[in-house]
Amino acid sequence: MSRVRPRVRGLGDERGVAAVEFALISVVLFLLIFGIIEFGKTYSQYEVFLHAAREGARVGAVRGSEDSIRSAATDAAQGYSITPPISITVDGNPPNGATPCNDQTAGKPLAVTWDQNFTISIPFLPVWHPTVHIKGVFECE
């Protein structure tokens, strides 16, 4: 008589292991992918704001008014909103007139600055709201 042994799944059965491993690793993988995308987007915005500050300082350096400096910075950041207020200084001091750069300030640095708020949102992590100081400097002509 031959004995028929029932088929029993033992500890050596590895069906489904790949699915479990992928489930564990996929969370880290997705965090990494979405983190790269989000930080790339934020860095792109940061570069746009730096360009806007430099553009405002450039307009001021060629004797533009405070309003034209702020307008140039806002226009250069088209598509993004600048967190007000935009600060204008000549040699570290607020300007003494409508035109920050004049004959008395020639050769001195004109700075356009503001503190910009960013939002970084990565799935599975809390939303982060860093504030970054944006600054553009040109010498008065």
DRENTORKOL-3810 file (N, C-alpha, C; in nm, 4 decimals):
REM DRENTORKOL-3810
@n.u->0.0819; n.v->-0.1158; n.w->0.0000; ca.u->0.0000; ca.v->0.0000; ca.w->0.0000; c.u->0.0880; c.v->0.1245; c.w->0.0000
@n.u->0.0475; n.v->0.2129; n.w->-0.0826; ca.u->0.1241; ca.v->0.3364; ca.w->-0.0850; c.u->0.0471; c.v->0.4432; c.w->-0.0085
@n.u->0.1229; n.v->0.5125; n.w->0.0609; ca.u->0.0632; ca.v->0.6191; ca.w->0.1401; c.u->0.0642; c.v->0.7489; c.w->0.0604
@n.u->-0.0439; n.v->0.8148; n.w->0.0612; ca.u->-0.0530; ca.v->0.9447; ca.w->-0.0055; c.u->-0.0358; c.v->1.0512; c.w->0.1014
@n.u->0.0654; n.v->1.1296; n.w->0.0806; ca.u->0.0899; ca.v->1.2361; ca.w->0.1777; c.u->0.0188; c.v->1.3634; c.w->0.1314
@n.u->-0.0498; n.v->1.4230; n.w->0.2215; ca.u->-0.1160; ca.v->1.5484; ca.w->0.1820; c.u->-0.0106; c.v->1.6558; c.w->0.1541
@n.u->-0.0454; n.v->1.7373; n.w->0.0605; ca.u->0.0476; ca.v->1.8440; ca.w->0.0230; c.u->0.0359; c.v->1.9585; c.w->0.1233
@n.u->0.1424; n.v->1.9865; n.w->0.1905; ca.u->0.1441; ca.v->2.0898; ca.w->0.2937; c.u->0.2446; c.v->2.1970; c.w->0.2515
@n.u->0.2008; n.v->2.3226; n.w->0.2639; ca.u->0.2935; ca.v->2.4310; ca.w->0.2320; c.u->0.3897; c.v->2.4470; c.w->0.3479
@n.u->0.5140; n.v->2.4443; n.w->0.3150; ca.u->0.6140; ca.v->2.4545; ca.w->0.4194; c.u->0.6720; c.v->2.5935; c.w->0.4267
@n.u->0.7705; n.v->2.6076; n.w->0.5071; ca.u->0.8361; ca.v->2.7355; ca.w->0.5245; c.u->0.9171; c.v->2.7742; c.w->0.4026
@n.u->0.9473; n.v->2.6796; n.w->0.3166; ca.u->1.0282; ca.v->2.7082; ca.w->0.1991; c.u->0.9494; c.v->2.7714; c.w->0.0857
@n.u->0.8179; n.v->2.7850; n.w->0.0994; ca.u->0.7357; ca.v->2.8433; ca.w->-0.0067; c.u->0.7570; c.v->2.9947; c.w->-0.0097
@n.u->0.7955; n.v->3.0492; n.w->-0.1251; ca.u->0.8283; ca.v->3.1917; ca.w->-0.1351; c.u->0.7357; c.v->3.2673; c.w->-0.2284
@n.u->0.6192; n.v->3.2108; n.w->-0.2561; ca.u->0.5256; ca.v->3.2829; ca.w->-0.3416; c.u->0.4766; c.v->3.4085; c.w->-0.2689
@n.u->0.4748; n.v->3.5219; n.w->-0.3388; ca.u->0.4272; ca.v->3.6469; ca.w->-0.2818; c.u->0.5339; c.v->3.7298; c.w->-0.2118
@n.u->0.6536; n.v->3.6751; n.w->-0.2010; ca.u->0.7602; ca.v->3.7486; ca.w->-0.1328; c.u->0.7957; c.v->3.8754; c.w->-0.2103
@n.u->0.8002; n.v->3.8662; n.w->-0.3405; ca.u->0.8349; ca.v->3.9829; ca.w->-0.4223; c.u->0.7328; c.v->4.0946; c.w->-0.4038
@n.u->0.6053; n.v->4.0584; n.w->-0.3940; ca.u->0.5007; ca.v->4.1596; ca.w->-0.3757; c.u->0.5157; c.v->4.2287; c.w->-0.2395
@n.u->0.5472; n.v->4.1529; n.w->-0.1379; ca.u->0.5656; ca.v->4.2106; ca.w->-0.0050; c.u->0.6889; c.v->4.2999; c.w->-0.0029
@n.u->0.7977; n.v->4.2560; n.w->-0.0634; ca.u->0.9194; ca.v->4.3369; ca.w->-0.0686; c.u->0.8949; c.v->4.4663; c.w->-0.1453
@n.u->0.8225; n.v->4.4579; n.w->-0.2563; ca.u->0.7927; ca.v->4.5785; ca.w->-0.3327; c.u->0.7059; c.v->4.6742; c.w->-0.2509
@n.u->0.6092; n.v->4.6199; n.w->-0.1773; ca.u->0.5230; ca.v->4.7052; ca.w->-0.0945; c.u->0.6057; c.v->4.7803; c.w->0.0097
@n.u->0.7045; n.v->4.7141; n.w->0.0669; ca.u->0.7884; ca.v->4.7791; ca.w->0.1669; c.u->0.8809; c.v->4.8835; c.w->0.1056
@n.u->0.9397; n.v->4.8525; n.w->-0.0061; ca.u->1.0360; ca.v->4.9413; ca.w->-0.0707; c.u->0.9669; c.v->5.0548; c.w->-0.1469
@n.u->0.8459; n.v->5.0307; n.w->-0.1972; ca.u->0.7790; ca.v->5.1315; ca.w->-0.2804; c.u->0.7535; c.v->5.2612; c.w->-0.2037
@n.u->0.7269; n.v->5.2527; n.w->-0.0732; ca.u->0.7040; ca.v->5.3744; ca.w->0.0050; c.u->0.8286; c.v->5.4626; c.w->0.0011
@n.u->0.9449; n.v->5.4039; n.w->0.0232; ca.u->1.0700; ca.v->5.4792; ca.w->0.0199; c.u->1.0970; c.v->5.5305; c.w->-0.1217
@n.u->1.0698; n.v->5.4480; n.w->-0.2206; ca.u->1.0906; ca.v->5.4866; ca.w->-0.3600; c.u->1.0033; c.v->5.6063; c.w->-0.3974
@n.u->0.8751; n.v->5.6014; n.w->-0.3610; ca.u->0.7855; ca.v->5.7117; ca.w->-0.3932; c.u->0.8218; c.v->5.8385; c.w->-0.3160
@n.u->0.8633; n.v->5.8254; n.w->-0.1899; ca.u->0.9099; ca.v->5.9419; ca.w->-0.1149; c.u->1.0285; c.v->6.0073; c.w->-0.1856
@n.u->1.1199; n.v->5.9261; n.w->-0.2319; ca.u->1.2382; ca.v->5.9769; ca.w->-0.3005; c.u->1.2006; c.v->6.0458; c.w->-0.4320
@n.u->1.1158; n.v->5.9826; n.w->-0.5103; ca.u->1.0763; ca.v->6.0397; ca.w->-0.6407; c.u->1.0003; c.v->6.1706; c.w->-0.6216
@n.u->0.8984; n.v->6.1699; n.w->-0.5343; ca.u->0.8200; ca.v->6.2919; ca.w->-0.5134; c.u->0.9029; c.v->6.4003; c.w->-0.4448
@n.u->0.9971; n.v->6.3613; n.w->-0.3592; ca.u->1.0868; ca.v->6.4583; ca.w->-0.2970; c.u->1.1744; c.v->6.5275; c.w->-0.4000
@n.u->1.2286; n.v->6.4506; n.w->-0.4939; ca.u->1.3109; ca.v->6.5089; ca.w->-0.6009; c.u->1.2279; c.v->6.6051; c.w->-0.6851
@n.u->1.1066; n.v->6.5659; n.w->-0.7187; ca.u->1.0192; ca.v->6.6523; ca.w->-0.8002; c.u->0.9864; c.v->6.7812; c.w->-0.7246
@n.u->0.9488; n.v->6.7688; n.w->-0.5983; ca.u->0.9084; ca.v->6.8861; ca.w->-0.5197; c.u->1.0252; c.v->6.9808; c.w->-0.4953
@n.u->1.1417; n.v->6.9276; n.w->-0.4611; ca.u->1.2572; ca.v->7.0142; ca.w->-0.4396; c.u->1.3034; c.v->7.0773; c.w->-0.5713
@n.u->1.2907; n.v->7.0061; n.w->-0.6818; ca.u->1.3228; ca.v->7.0636; ca.w->-0.8125; c.u->1.2313; c.v->7.1802; c.w->-0.8461
@n.u->1.1024; n.v->7.1645; n.w->-0.8178; ca.u->1.0053; ca.v->7.2716; ca.w->-0.8424; c.u->1.0362; c.v->7.3926; c.w->-0.7532
@n.u->1.0669; n.v->7.3671; n.w->-0.6272; ca.u->1.0978; ca.v->7.4759; ca.w->-0.5343; c.u->1.2271; c.v->7.5473; c.w->-0.5732
@n.u->1.3275; n.v->7.4716; n.w->-0.6157; ca.u->1.4537; ca.v->7.5330; ca.w->-0.6579; c.u->1.4324; c.v->7.6187; c.w->-0.7828
@n.u->1.3464; n.v->7.5742; n.w->-0.8732; ca.u->1.3144; ca.v->7.6530; ca.w->-0.9918; c.u->1.2487; c.v->7.7856; c.w->-0.9518
@n.u->1.1556; n.v->7.7814; n.w->-0.8571; ca.u->1.0933; ca.v->7.9045; ca.w->-0.8080; c.u->1.1971; c.v->7.9959; c.w->-0.7434
@n.u->1.2874; n.v->7.9368; n.w->-0.6655; ca.u->1.3936; ca.v->8.0133; ca.w->-0.6004; c.u->1.4783; c.v->8.0864; c.w->-0.7046
@n.u->1.5145; n.v->8.0186; n.w->-0.8124; ca.u->1.5939; ca.v->8.0812; ca.w->-0.9187; c.u->1.5168; c.v->8.1945; c.w->-0.9861
@n.u->1.3860; n.v->8.1787; n.w->-1.0048; ca.u->1.3037; ca.v->8.2849; ca.w->-1.0637; c.u->1.3042; c.v->8.4072; c.w->-0.9720
@n.u->1.2920; n.v->8.3854; n.w->-0.8408; ca.u->1.2917; ca.v->8.4978; ca.w->-0.7469; c.u->1.4279; c.v->8.5666; c.w->-0.7399
@n.u->1.5369; n.v->8.4888; n.w->-0.7467; ca.u->1.6699; ca.v->8.5518; ca.w->-0.7509; c.u->1.6845; c.v->8.6386; c.w->-0.8753
@n.u->1.6381; n.v->8.5879; n.w->-0.9885; ca.u->1.6431; ca.v->8.6659; ca.w->-1.1127; c.u->1.5584; c.v->8.7934; c.w->-1.0979
@n.u->1.4418; n.v->8.7815; n.w->-1.0349; ca.u->1.3551; ca.v->8.8986; ca.w->-1.0166; c.u->1.4227; c.v->9.0041; c.w->-0.9295
@n.u->1.4914; n.v->8.9615; n.w->-0.8239; ca.u->1.5617; ca.v->9.0567; ca.w->-0.7376; c.u->1.6756; c.v->9.1236; c.w->-0.8136
@n.u->1.7495; n.v->9.0469; n.w->-0.8921; ca.u->1.8582; ca.v->9.1055; ca.w->-0.9715; c.u->1.8030; c.v->9.2012; c.w->-1.0766
@n.u->1.6897; n.v->9.1669; n.w->-1.1362; ca.u->1.6288; ca.v->9.2553; ca.w->-1.2367; c.u->1.5847; c.v->9.3868; c.w->-1.1723
@n.u->1.5247; n.v->9.3793; n.w->-1.0537; ca.u->1.4872; ca.v->9.5016; ca.w->-0.9830; c.u->1.6089; c.v->9.5857; c.w->-0.9488
@n.u->1.7170; n.v->9.5217; n.w->-0.9037; ca.u->1.8400; ca.v->9.5947; ca.w->-0.8707; c.u->1.9020; c.v->9.6559; c.w->-0.9962
@n.u->1.8933; n.v->9.5861; n.w->-1.1073; ca.u->1.9481; ca.v->9.6392; ca.w->-1.2334; c.u->1.8735; c.v->9.7655; c.w->-1.2750
@n.u->1.7403; n.v->9.7617; n.w->-1.2647; ca.u->1.6604; ca.v->9.8798; ca.w->-1.2997; c.u->1.6955; c.v->9.9956; c.w->-1.2067
@n.u->1.7126; n.v->9.9679; n.w->-1.0783; ca.u->1.7493; ca.v->10.0726; ca.w->-0.9834; c.u->1.8880; c.v->10.1275; c.w->-1.0074
@n.u->1.9806; n.v->10.0423; n.w->-1.0511; ca.u->2.1190; ca.v->10.0847; ca.w->-1.0728; c.u->2.1304; c.v->10.1870; c.w->-1.1848
@n.u->2.0385; n.v->10.1828; n.w->-1.2795; ca.u->2.0411; ca.v->10.2801; ca.w->-1.3896; c.u->1.9434; c.v->10.3951; c.w->-1.3622
@n.u->1.9281; n.v->10.4233; n.w->-1.2320; ca.u->1.8529; ca.v->10.5384; ca.w->-1.1818; c.u->1.7015; c.v->10.5281; c.w->-1.2020
@n.u->1.6498; n.v->10.4084; n.w->-1.1834; ca.u->1.5049; ca.v->10.3895; ca.w->-1.1854; c.u->1.4449; c.v->10.4287; c.w->-1.0516
@n.u->1.3164; n.v->10.4594; n.w->-1.0526; ca.u->1.2476; ca.v->10.4980; ca.w->-0.9290; c.u->1.2176; c.v->10.3735; c.w->-0.8453
@n.u->1.1796; n.v->10.3970; n.w->-0.7191; ca.u->1.1448; ca.v->10.2849; ca.w->-0.6320; c.u->1.0272; c.v->10.2054; c.w->-0.6888
@n.u->0.9288; n.v->10.2765; n.w->-0.7446; ca.u->0.8140; ca.v->10.2074; ca.w->-0.8044; c.u->0.8557; c.v->10.1234; c.w->-0.9243
@n.u->0.9457; n.v->10.1763; n.w->-1.0069; ca.u->0.9896; ca.v->10.0988; ca.w->-1.1236; c.u->1.0744; c.v->9.9789; c.w->-1.0819
@n.u->1.1477; n.v->9.9909; n.w->-0.9711; ca.u->1.2265; ca.v->9.8784; ca.w->-0.9194; c.u->1.1332; c.v->9.7670; c.w->-0.8743
@n.u->1.0333; n.v->9.8031; n.w->-0.7948; ca.u->0.9374; ca.v->9.7027; ca.w->-0.7462; c.u->0.8594; c.v->9.6413; c.w->-0.8623
@n.u->0.8219; n.v->9.7237; n.w->-0.9583; ca.u->0.7488; ca.v->9.6746; ca.w->-1.0750; c.u->0.8344; c.v->9.5785; c.w->-1.1576
@n.u->0.9622; n.v->9.6116; n.w->-1.1763; ca.u->1.0519; ca.v->9.5251; ca.w->-1.2530; c.u->1.0702; c.v->9.3902; c.w->-1.1837
@n.u->1.0832; n.v->9.3919; n.w->-1.0517; ca.u->1.0988; ca.v->9.2665; ca.w->-0.9767; c.u->0.9722; c.v->9.1822; c.w->-0.9866
@n.u->0.8580; n.v->9.2460; n.w->-0.9710; ca.u->0.7307; ca.v->9.1732; ca.w->-0.9791; c.u->0.7075; c.v->9.1175; c.w->-1.1192
@n.u->0.7383; n.v->9.1964; n.w->-1.2215; ca.u->0.7217; ca.v->9.1502; ca.w->-1.3595; c.u->0.8161; c.v->9.0354; c.w->-1.3932
@n.u->0.9379; n.v->9.0388; n.w->-1.3402; ca.u->1.0356; ca.v->8.9330; ca.w->-1.3681; c.u->0.9971; c.v->8.8017; c.w->-1.3015
@n.u->0.9166; n.v->8.8084; n.w->-1.1963; ca.u->0.8710; ca.v->8.6869; ca.w->-1.1276; c.u->0.7358; c.v->8.6429; c.w->-1.1804
@n.u->0.7080; n.v->8.6759; n.w->-1.3054; ca.u->0.5787; ca.v->8.6452; ca.w->-1.3659; c.u->0.5452; c.v->8.4971; c.w->-1.3487
@n.u->0.4249; n.v->8.4710; n.w->-1.3031; ca.u->0.3818; ca.v->8.3343; ca.w->-1.2786; c.u->0.3906; c.v->8.2966; c.w->-1.1318
@n.u->0.4687; n.v->8.3710; n.w->-1.0542; ca.u->0.4833; ca.v->8.3479; ca.w->-0.9105; c.u->0.4538; c.v->8.4778; c.w->-0.8385
@n.u->0.4061; n.v->8.4677; n.w->-0.7160; ca.u->0.3783; ca.v->8.5904; ca.w->-0.6411; c.u->0.4881; c.v->8.6137; c.w->-0.5375
@n.u->0.5370; n.v->8.7356; n.w->-0.5358; ca.u->0.6410; ca.v->8.7757; ca.w->-0.4413; c.u->0.5748; c.v->8.8064; c.w->-0.3082
@n.u->0.6352; n.v->8.7556; n.w->-0.1999; ca.u->0.5858; ca.v->8.7852; ca.w->-0.0662; c.u->0.6298; c.v->8.9269; c.w->-0.0298
@n.u->0.5346; n.v->9.0216; n.w->-0.0184; ca.u->0.5746; ca.v->9.1572; ca.w->0.0137; c.u->0.6239; c.v->9.1694; c.w->0.1570
@n.u->0.6905; n.v->9.2743; n.w->0.1949; ca.u->0.7294; ca.v->9.3901; ca.w->0.1154; c.u->0.8669; c.v->9.3708; c.w->0.0519
@n.u->0.8862; n.v->9.4370; n.w->-0.0608; ca.u->1.0170; ca.v->9.4389; ca.w->-0.1263; c.u->1.0953; c.v->9.5555; c.w->-0.0669
@n.u->1.2124; n.v->9.5258; n.w->-0.0128; ca.u->1.2949; ca.v->9.6276; ca.w->0.0511; c.u->1.4044; c.v->9.6731; c.w->-0.0444
@n.u->1.4265; n.v->9.8039; n.w->-0.0498; ca.u->1.5306; ca.v->9.8618; ca.w->-0.1346; c.u->1.6266; c.v->9.9376; c.w->-0.0444
@n.u->1.7559; n.v->9.9069; n.w->-0.0563; ca.u->1.8564; ca.v->9.9789; ca.w->0.0223; c.u->1.9732; c.v->10.0183; c.w->-0.0674
@n.u->2.0354; n.v->10.1301; n.w->-0.0344; ca.u->2.1558; ca.v->10.1757; ca.w->-0.1022; c.u->2.2652; c.v->10.1827; c.w->0.0031
@n.u->2.3676; n.v->10.1026; n.w->-0.0137; ca.u->2.4790; ca.v->10.0957; ca.w->0.0811; c.u->2.4287; c.v->10.0618; c.w->0.2222
@n.u->2.3241; n.v->9.9769; n.w->0.2278; ca.u->2.2695; ca.v->9.9325; ca.w->0.3554; c.u->2.1661; c.v->10.0230; c.w->0.4176
@n.u->2.1380; n.v->10.1373; n.w->0.3555; ca.u->2.0423; ca.v->10.2342; ca.w->0.4097; c.u->1.9246; c.v->10.2504; c.w->0.3148
@n.u->1.8053; n.v->10.2819; n.w->0.3698; ca.u->1.6915; ca.v->10.3096; ca.w->0.2811; c.u->1.7202; c.v->10.4314; c.w->0.1949
@n.u->1.6658; n.v->10.4352; n.w->0.0738; ca.u->1.6919; ca.v->10.5507; ca.w->-0.0151; c.u->1.6315; c.v->10.6785; c.w->0.0402
@n.u->1.6948; n.v->10.7914; n.w->0.0046; ca.u->1.6502; ca.v->10.9228; ca.w->0.0523; c.u->1.5645; c.v->10.9972; c.w->-0.0479
@n.u->1.5189; n.v->10.9327; n.w->-0.1497; ca.u->1.4379; ca.v->11.0019; ca.w->-0.2490; c.u->1.3649; c.v->10.9024; c.w->-0.3360
@n.u->1.2971; n.v->10.9543; n.w->-0.4370; ca.u->1.2218; ca.v->10.8685; ca.w->-0.5277; c.u->1.3142; c.v->10.7838; c.w->-0.6140
@n.u->1.4366; n.v->10.8353; n.w->-0.6384; ca.u->1.5347; ca.v->10.7627; ca.w->-0.7185; c.u->1.6495; c.v->10.7216; c.w->-0.6271
@n.u->1.6599; n.v->10.5926; n.w->-0.5935; ca.u->1.7640; ca.v->10.5487; ca.w->-0.5002; c.u->1.9055; c.v->10.5768; c.w->-0.5491
@n.u->1.9304; n.v->10.5588; n.w->-0.6772; ca.u->2.0644; ca.v->10.5849; ca.w->-0.7318; c.u->2.0676; c.v->10.7242; c.w->-0.7931
@n.u->2.1642; n.v->10.8037; n.w->-0.7504; ca.u->2.1811; ca.v->10.9392; ca.w->-0.8034; c.u->2.3302; c.v->10.9709; c.w->-0.8040
@n.u->2.3658; n.v->11.0973; n.w->-0.8264; ca.u->2.5080; ca.v->11.1347; ca.w->-0.8335; c.u->2.5811; c.v->11.1103; c.w->-0.7012
@n.u->2.5122; n.v->11.1255; n.w->-0.5881; ca.u->2.5769; ca.v->11.1050; ca.w->-0.4589; c.u->2.5975; c.v->10.9569; c.w->-0.4244
@n.u->2.5178; n.v->10.8681; n.w->-0.4829; ca.u->2.5274; ca.v->10.7258; ca.w->-0.4498; c.u->2.5964; c.v->10.6441; c.w->-0.5586
@n.u->2.6530; n.v->10.7096; n.w->-0.6583; ca.u->2.7188; ca.v->10.6367; ca.w->-0.7684; c.u->2.8306; c.v->10.5482; c.w->-0.7131
@n.u->2.8321; n.v->10.4233; n.w->-0.7550; ca.u->2.9337; ca.v->10.3283; ca.w->-0.7119; c.u->2.8968; c.v->10.2497; c.w->-0.5873
@n.u->2.7896; n.v->10.2888; n.w->-0.5208; ca.u->2.7462; ca.v->10.2179; ca.w->-0.4000; c.u->2.6489; c.v->10.1058; c.w->-0.4378
@n.u->2.6463; n.v->9.9981; n.w->-0.3573; ca.u->2.5577; ca.v->9.8860; ca.w->-0.3915; c.u->2.4108; c.v->9.9155; c.w->-0.3603
@n.u->2.3259; n.v->9.8846; n.w->-0.4571; ca.u->2.1815; ca.v->9.8926; ca.w->-0.4390; c.u->2.1311; c.v->9.7492; c.w->-0.4250
@n.u->2.0595; n.v->9.7208; n.w->-0.3165; ca.u->2.0097; ca.v->9.5854; ca.w->-0.2910; c.u->1.8576; c.v->9.5843; c.w->-0.2927
@n.u->1.8025; n.v->9.4844; n.w->-0.3581; ca.u->1.6586; ca.v->9.4591; ca.w->-0.3588; c.u->1.6396; c.v->9.3265; c.w->-0.2860
@n.u->1.5671; n.v->9.3277; n.w->-0.1749; ca.u->1.5531; ca.v->9.2078; ca.w->-0.0918; c.u->1.4094; c.v->9.1883; c.w->-0.0453
@n.u->1.3776; n.v->9.0637; n.w->-0.0126; ca.u->1.2531; ca.v->9.0296; ca.w->0.0554; c.u->1.2639; c.v->8.8870; c.w->0.1088
@n.u->1.1769; n.v->8.8541; n.w->0.2016; ca.u->1.1699; ca.v->8.7186; ca.w->0.2553; c.u->1.0561; c.v->8.6461; c.w->0.1855
@n.u->1.0901; n.v->8.5403; n.w->0.1126; ca.u->0.9931; ca.v->8.4673; ca.w->0.0315; c.u->0.9522; c.v->8.3383; c.w->0.1013
@n.u->0.8220; n.v->8.3131; n.w->0.1069; ca.u->0.7700; ca.v->8.1889; ca.w->0.1636; c.u->0.7561; c.v->8.0841; c.w->0.0538
@n.u->0.7990; n.v->7.9630; n.w->0.0834; ca.u->0.7852; ca.v->7.8494; ca.w->-0.0076; c.u->0.7016; c.v->7.7429; c.w->0.0611
@n.u->0.6385; n.v->7.6572; n.w->-0.0178; ca.u->0.5637; ca.v->7.5436; ca.w->0.0352; c.u->0.6176; c.v->7.4179; c.w->-0.0291
@n.u->0.6635; n.v->7.3236; n.w->0.0541; ca.u->0.7147; ca.v->7.1960; ca.w->0.0055; c.u->0.6231; c.v->7.0870; c.w->0.0599
@n.u->0.5544; n.v->7.0185; n.w->-0.0312; ca.u->0.4573; ca.v->6.9167; ca.w->0.0073; c.u->0.4955; c.v->6.7834; c.w->-0.0566
@n.u->0.5412; n.v->6.6900; n.w->0.0265; ca.u->0.5796; ca.v->6.5566; ca.w->-0.0187; c.u->0.4807; c.v->6.4578; c.w->0.0432
@n.u->0.4221; n.v->6.3680; n.w->-0.0361; ca.u->0.3272; ca.v->6.2715; ca.w->0.0209; c.u->0.3893; c.v->6.1937; c.w->0.1373
@n.u->0.3080; n.v->6.1636; n.w->0.2362; ca.u->0.3437; ca.v->6.0882; ca.w->0.3568; c.u->0.4275; c.v->6.1689; c.w->0.4558
@n.u->0.4602; n.v->6.2939; n.w->0.4248; ca.u->0.5388; ca.v->6.3783; ca.w->0.5148; c.u->0.4608; c.v->6.5067; c.w->0.5416
@n.u->0.4859; n.v->6.5719; n.w->0.6553; ca.u->0.4163; ca.v->6.6982; ca.w->0.6820; c.u->0.4609; c.v->6.8072; c.w->0.5841
@n.u->0.3694; n.v->6.8995; n.w->0.5566; ca.u->0.3987; ca.v->7.0111; ca.w->0.4664; c.u->0.4996; c.v->7.1022; c.w->0.5348
@n.u->0.5981; n.v->7.1480; n.w->0.4574; ca.u->0.7054; ca.v->7.2318; ca.w->0.5096; c.u->0.6936; c.v->7.3695; c.w->0.4467
@n.u->0.7021; n.v->7.4751; n.w->0.5267; ca.u->0.6898; ca.v->7.6139; ca.w->0.4789; c.u->0.8158; c.v->7.6924; c.w->0.5133
@n.u->0.9263; n.v->7.6716; n.w->0.4403; ca.u->1.0475; ca.v->7.7493; ca.w->0.4708; c.u->1.0352; c.v->7.8929; c.w->0.4193
@n.u->1.1026; n.v->7.9841; n.w->0.4872; ca.u->1.1119; ca.v->8.1232; ca.w->0.4431; c.u->1.2572; c.v->8.1486; c.w->0.4053
@n.u->1.2779; n.v->8.1985; n.w->0.2826; ca.u->1.4129; ca.v->8.2184; ca.w->0.2289; c.u->1.4321; c.v->8.3664; c.w->0.1986
@n.u->1.5485; n.v->8.4189; n.w->0.2346; ca.u->1.5820; ca.v->8.5590; ca.w->0.2071; c.u->1.6321; c.v->8.5702; c.w->0.0631
@n.u->1.5631; n.v->8.6494; n.w->-0.0172; ca.u->1.5979; ca.v->8.6708; ca.w->-0.1576; c.u->1.6680; c.v->8.8062; c.w->-0.1686
@n.u->1.7794; n.v->8.8100; n.w->-0.2446; ca.u->1.8553; ca.v->8.9353; ca.w->-0.2540; c.u->1.9212; c.v->8.9477; c.w->-0.3913
@n.u->1.9106; n.v->9.0663; n.w->-0.4494; ca.u->1.9791; ca.v->9.1007; ca.w->-0.5729; c.u->2.0527; c.v->9.2322; c.w->-0.5537
@n.u->2.1787; n.v->9.2398; n.w->-0.5986; ca.u->2.2613; ca.v->9.3590; ca.w->-0.5758; c.u->2.3271; c.v->9.4025; c.w->-0.7067
@n.u->2.3212; n.v->9.5327; n.w->-0.7324; ca.u->2.3943; ca.v->9.5970; ca.w->-0.8423; c.u->2.4546; c.v->9.7262; c.w->-0.7884
@n.u->2.5594; n.v->9.7752; n.w->-0.8505; ca.u->2.6167; ca.v->9.9037; ca.w->-0.8110; c.u->2.5456; c.v->10.0166; c.w->-0.8847
@n.u->2.5196; n.v->10.1245; n.w->-0.8122; ca.u->2.4583; ca.v->10.2427; ca.w->-0.8725; c.u->2.5525; c.v->10.3009; c.w->-0.9795
@n.u->2.4948; n.v->10.3402; n.w->-1.0883; ca.u->2.5736; ca.v->10.4007; ca.w->-1.1968; c.u->2.5570; c.v->10.5497; c.w->-1.1982
END
